[in-house]
């Protein structure tokens, strides 16, 4: 990573946007051939959870973890580390949470155990972002391309999403966290769709941190649906062809739900170095940070390392300094 000297501009928005939360969700029927998968409550969840707790207890005893706490157990009101500058914090952090299955395989646990452990890492990261002044956290929870995974895994993930929203909703209200979900919601189980809608409505006035969860999301389709919407408006005479530009496209993307649609920092875990169809338009000027740790092992120490790397960089946006 380059270590440069100048501070990072605070302005996240390259072109002013007018968030449009009233726009209906896309249907996705035209983008992929995979049919919706129903939600099914799996057996053995209690046993899996017990295995995860044991694995987590063993994990924190391993050397080289930099003193991390178990994911999800960050102390209340955790102060910003001394070597991280408050005035240079990213406004929007995006995370590709990768490595849950490998984490479980290394411990000879079922894949579901890795997803359980990963949910604890997400809880801790949400808490840290909330305490450290980050305004938006966007996480890639489930790609549209993931629908081809084994049905038992997909069903478990849908159940896990529902459980996490239900268990964290009161905490979101207490901590002032607003939740937004982007992606093709039409493919989700109806119970999860309703839960998402209710959670978004309940937390819509919270302003401390906006948690954007990308579920059944495709960066390519996000751009395609934006183009179709604009083409339809041109056809109907609502706008003229000459009006079409970057700003108009950005207003049609699903990240129009936030004041800060462009991630300043993208973190990907597990050593992979690609964006995997995530926020393709929005990442144009984003700083990337790749870490070897698998997602369930990602904690405070790794997040601090990413923030310190970000604060050492110089963002030029195409200019020279």
C-alpha positions, 0 to 999 in steps of 0.5 A: 500500500502507498503511504502518502502525506496529504489528508483525504478530502471530507466531501464524499459526494462527487456529484450532488444527489437527491436520495429517492427512497420512494423508488420501488425495488427492482424485480430482477426477473430479467437478469438471471434465470434462477428461480426464487428459493423458499425459506425453510427453517433448518434443524440442528441450529442449536447444535451449530450455534454451540459449535460456533461458540466453542470455536470462537472461544478457541479462536481468541486463544490463538496467537497473532490476533492482536488482542481482539475481542470475540466478534460482537463484544466490543465495549460500549462507547469504545474510544477511537484508537490514538493512532487513528485521526478522527478528522480523516475518518472515511464517511462511507465504508464498504465491506465484502465479507468473505471467508465464512465457509473456509473458516468453518472448513478449517475447524471441521465445522459445517458451513452454517457455523462459518456464517454464524461466526461471520454474523458476530464479526458484523455486529462488532464492526457495526458497533465500532463504526457507530462509535467512531463516527463513520456515517455509512457502512455497506456490507455485501451479505449475499450476491445475486450470483450466490443463488446457485449455491446449495439450497441448504446453505441458501435456506440457512442464510435466509433464516440467519438474515431474519434472525439477525434483523429481529435480534438487532432491531432494538439495538439499532433503535437504541444506537441510532442506526438506520438500516437499508437493504439493496438488491433484488428483494423479489427473490427473498422469502416473503417473511424476510421481505416484510421484515426488511420493510418493517425494519427500514420503516422503524429505523428511517429517522435514525441518523448516527449510522446507516447500515446498508445491507446488499442482499441478492445484489448485482452491481451490473444489474444495478447499472442496467436497471438505472439505464432502463429507468432513464430510457423509459423516462426519455421515451415518455418525454419526462426528460430529454436525451441531453439531460442524461449524464452521470448525475442522473444515472447515480440518482437511479442507482440503489445507493440513492438511499444514502447521502453518501453513495460513494464508499471512501474505503472498500475492505475485502477479507480472506485474501481475495483481490477482486470486487465480485460484482459489488457496487461497480459504479460507486467504487470508481474512486474508492480506496481498496484494502485487502486483508488475509483474515477470514471474515469471522476473524476480522475484528477491531485490530484488522479494522484499525489497520484498514483505517490507518492505511486509508488515512495514509493515502492521497486521493486525487480524483484524477488530478495531480498534487 
